[in-house]
Amino acid sequence: MSPSIRALLRGPLPVTAPLVLNPLMARMVEAAGFPAGYLGGGSTGYQKVALEANLNLTEMCQAALDIGAVSSLPLILDGACGYGDPMHMRRTIGMSEAAGFAGIEIEDQLVPKRAHHHVGIEHMIPAELMAAKVEAAVGARRSPDFLIIARTNAMRASTLDDALRRGEIYRKAGADVLLLSMAHTPEQLRAIAERLGGPLMYLTRRGGLAGLGMTLADLGGLGYRIVAAARRVRGVEDDLRGPGRRLRGGPPAARLGPAGEGDARGD
C-alpha cells in the first residue's frame, strides 16, 4: 500500500504531483518515479471539451475509480468549489474518500464555477462562506490522512493582502494545506510563506521551476510541501524537477538522472 500524502509531507522535499487525467497517465507518472498525482479540473474540462464549469463530483470520482483499478498512485482531487455549499461538503468528502482520493482542493469561487475563470475573471465568495465550507469538509472526513486543501485565487481577483487574509481565515477554519494560486514570483512565494507558514501548495505554470528560478529544496525550505503541475504531462519532469534531472527508464534503482542519488531521494 502506498504511503498517504500526509505522510509524504514529512519528507525532506515537497511532494511532486504531476497532472493525471486517466489510468494511462497514472501509470506513466508512477513509472517516472513520482509519489503522487493531481487530477486537475481545468484539464479534465478541456479533455471533455466541456470546461471545468460543467464537471460534477460523480464523474471526477469515476475517474479516480478507473485510475485506482490499475494504479496505487495517491491522487489529489481538484475539487473546484467543493460542488456545493457547506451543507454539501459531507457528500463531497464522503464520495471523494470512497473513490480513493488522498485529498481534495477546494477554492473560494461561486458554485457552479463560472467559465470566466479560464479568461482570468474570478467570481469570489465571501471568505466567511469559504471558511464554513472548510470547517464542514474537515468535520466530514473519516480518515485523518485525507487532506483538505483550501485554495484562493484572490491574488488575481483582488490583491496579495486579500489572498493572505483569506489564507489566514482558511487555516483557522482547519485547512491542512493552503494554496494561494496565481503567485508566481519568488518574492510573492516568500511573502506568503512569511505570513502563513506551512504547509503550503504550489501549482507550477508554464516554464515550471526553471522559469520560477527556484528548486524543490528552495520551496521546501519556505514551507511548500506539495508542488503540483496542472498542465500537460509532456515536459512535466522538467517542470517539477528542473532541467537535467529526468528519471530514465528501467527498474527503480536504475532510474537516476545525472544528479545521481539526489534524484532518488528528492523525487
WOZI-V997279 format. One line per field, one symbol per residue. phi: phi as a letter, one per 20 degrees, with the letter a starting at -180 (. if undefined). A space follows every 50 residues. Layout:
phi->???
This chain:
phi->.ffffgfffeffcgfecffcdbgfffffffffnfebcceffffffffelc mggefcfffffffffffffcbdffdeefeldnmqegfefffgfgfffffo feacdcdecfdffefggfdndddfdggfffffffgffffefdefefedde dcdffeebbfffffffgffffffoffcdcefmeccgffffffffedmdec ccefdgolffffncdgfffffeoedccdddcgffnfffgednfncfedfo fgfeedegfmfgffffd
